[in-house]
Amino acid sequence: MPVTKKIDMAAWQKNYTDGTNRSADKLVSKFNSRTGIVDAATSDAAVALMKAKVVSDLAIKKRAFKLKRQGDDGLHRAMSATGASSYRTKTAASAQKAATGFQPFASALEGIVNTLPARVDDPAANVTARVTPIAVGMRATAKSLYGAT
């Protein structure tokens, strides 16, 4: 007679949590010991694989399934439990990185805004004369920064 197997989900969850706690420093250490990560991740092969797998029908269905399973209440609980503190801590820690990333856009935006014509009574004319140059300029800045065409 075959042996019946049953997964103890409480034990599995404890092992999972204990394992991730033990592995956290090792993960960081191993990751930081590697070089060539960016070249590998931005290679033509990696980009093609990402396009094929990340935006696959399975990935889309899996995402939808997990969101529906969690529901609004689950998302709200998760946000209430850690959202504010994580947001404060992580955004404060990344402020310099954010500023570095925004600087080229800030410079371009200043250059554009300082050459815009004065506002007029016509909202459509304002959009054409004032909003359009900003949108086009930000897109051009992004394309130039990231080497896109």
Secondary structure, 3 states (H helix, E strand, C coil): CCCCCCCCHHHHHHHHHHHHHHHHHHHHHHHHCCCCHHHHHCCHHHHHHHHHHCCCHHHHHHHHHHHHHHHHHHHHHHHHHHHHHHHHHHHHHCHHHHHHHHHHHHHHHHHHHCCCCCCCCCHHHHHHHHHHHHHHHHHHHHHHHHCCC
